[in-house]
Structure formats: C-alpha cells, structure tokens
C-alpha cells in the first residue's frame, strides 16, 4: 500500500510515495524510482529522501558549472 504526499524540496515540490516494508518505511519520488531512501519512520524516510534529492541537485549543478568553463 502506498501513501502519496507532496513535499517541498530544495528546488520544487515533488510527489513522494511511501511504503512500509517490514520495519522500514521507503520514501521515493513518484516519477523517479531510482531516488529513494528508507528509515524507521515515515518522517525520517522523507527527511533522508530530501537529503538525497538535495545532493543530486548540488552534484548536477556543479557538473553544469564545470562543463560551462
């Protein structure tokens, strides 16, 4: 069973799907299944997912900056 919510990330709002898998909650971006995080509570899983998304945004922003030079 999925729980779907909209969360504010660094760059925009994204729909997050949350599932329970045993003792873990898995939070993933709806349109990008490869972006996910898991933790013991829904809130912690979403916070960890925000960290993952922020790292990806920062990484690709740096890559674009390097390529422009």
C-alpha positions as CSV (number, residue, x, y, z in Angstrom):
1,X,0.0,0.0,0.0
2,X,1.3,3.4,-1.0
3,X,0.8,6.7,0.8
4,X,1.3,9.7,-1.5
5,X,2.1,13.2,-0.3
6,X,3.6,16.4,-1.8
7,X,6.7,17.6,-0.1
8,X,8.8,20.7,-0.7
9,X,12.3,20.1,-1.7
10,X,15.2,22.4,-2.4
11,X,14.1,23.2,-5.9
12,X,10.4,22.4,-6.1
13,X,7.6,20.4,-4.7
14,X,7.5,16.7,-5.6
15,X,5.1,13.8,-5.1
16,X,6.6,11.2,-2.7
17,X,5.3,7.6,-2.4
18,X,5.8,6.0,1.0
19,X,5.6,2.2,1.5
20,X,6.1,0.1,4.6
21,X,8.5,-2.8,4.1
22,X,8.8,-4.8,7.3
23,X,10.1,-2.5,9.9
24,X,11.3,0.1,7.3
25,X,9.5,2.9,5.5
26,X,10.6,3.6,2.0
27,X,10.1,7.1,0.5
28,X,10.6,7.5,-3.2
29,X,10.0,10.2,-5.8
30,X,6.9,9.1,-7.8
31,X,8.4,9.9,-11.3
32,X,11.9,8.7,-10.5
33,X,12.0,5.3,-8.7
34,X,15.8,5.4,-8.5
35,X,15.6,8.3,-6.0
36,X,14.6,6.7,-2.7
37,X,15.5,6.5,1.0
38,X,14.4,4.4,3.9
39,X,14.2,4.7,7.7
40,X,12.2,3.5,10.7
41,X,9.6,6.2,10.5
42,X,7.8,7.9,7.6
43,X,9.1,11.4,8.6
44,X,12.7,10.2,8.8
45,X,12.4,8.4,5.5
46,X,11.1,11.6,3.8
47,X,13.9,13.7,5.5
48,X,16.5,11.3,4.3
49,X,15.0,11.4,0.8
50,X,15.2,15.2,0.9
51,X,18.9,14.8,1.6
52,X,19.3,12.5,-1.3
53,X,17.5,14.9,-3.7
54,X,19.5,17.9,-2.4
55,X,22.8,16.0,-3.0
56,X,21.7,15.1,-6.6
57,X,20.7,18.7,-7.3
58,X,24.0,20.0,-5.9
59,X,26.0,17.4,-7.9
60,X,24.4,18.2,-11.2
61,X,24.6,21.9,-10.6
62,X,28.3,21.6,-10.1
63,X,28.6,19.4,-13.2
64,X,26.9,22.0,-15.3
65,X,29.1,24.7,-13.8
66,X,32.3,22.7,-14.7
67,X,31.1,22.0,-18.2
68,X,30.5,25.7,-18.9
69,X,34.1,26.6,-18.1
